[in-house]
Amino acid sequence: MDIKEIKEKVERNEYEIRIITVYIFNPKGQSGLMKGEEVKEVREMHNYGDCSFCGGKVKSDKVELVYQYRGKLYIFQKVPAGVCQQCGEKYLTAKVAKEIEQRILTKEKWDKTISVPVDVFPEEIAV
């Protein structure tokens, strides 16, 4: 891929460019770090397309995801996802969805555990 193709993909929000400053140890043995050169990192972003519910634009973001699996409730924070800018619908890539499933099945120690209130609706209120 040449630079022209990358620029076009950046303009279409299919790629993001991050500038990273690289620090190296001082080669003369003095304490501290020396500032090296800045490196441009080009990372491909997932193109989610338009929202399948409302047709709005879907942009990459980090979200909190509440997921119920086999009677247990899981909350995942800072999940990379596509979010519709119009209705808020969330989209996951297959890679992220598989990672969530893998964590539920194999993770033994979670970062935190919270208490969740539960209320059962009485039948007389049901329509």
Secondary structure as UniProt FT lines:
FT   HELIX           3..11
FT   TURN            12..13
FT   STRAND          15..25
FT   TURN            27..28
FT   STRAND          33..44
FT   TURN            52..54
FT   STRAND          57..69
FT   TURN            70..71
FT   STRAND          72..84
FT   TURN            85..87
FT   STRAND          90..91
FT   HELIX           94..106
FT   HELIX           123..125
//
